[in-house]
Amino acid sequence: AAEEIFHIVDANGDGTVHFDEFARFCFDLLQQDEDALKQSVADTFSELSGPDQKIELWRFLEIFHDEAPSAVEALFNEVDYAGDGWIDCEEFTAFLLWRCGASAAGA
């Protein structure tokens, strides 16, 4: 579930995902072959989005509860490049691969 993924990324177990933990998670993703990378990103999205396959702002605020709401909203808006009020799998994948330094075209 989403909690399991959160605990994987939250390496020090303090209940907050810090940038260095996120960077480590991205590095681990990039060590996978293309098919495994696609599957990992799709699985992560599915766990975060739930049955409607959308991530809405309230979910981002819940995930990043220790961050300033304005910063979380700014990040959400950056990921939601379609501007439709939710993040779909395509947006999530493109953003995650871009932030991790992978090419979305190659994934």
Buried (B, 14 or more C-beta within 10 A) or exposed (E): EBEEBBEEBBBEEEEEBBEEBBEEBBEEBEEBEEEEBBEBBEEBBBBBBEEEEBBBBEBBBEBBEEBEEEEBBEBBBEBBEEEEEBBBBEBBBBBBBEEBEBEEEEB
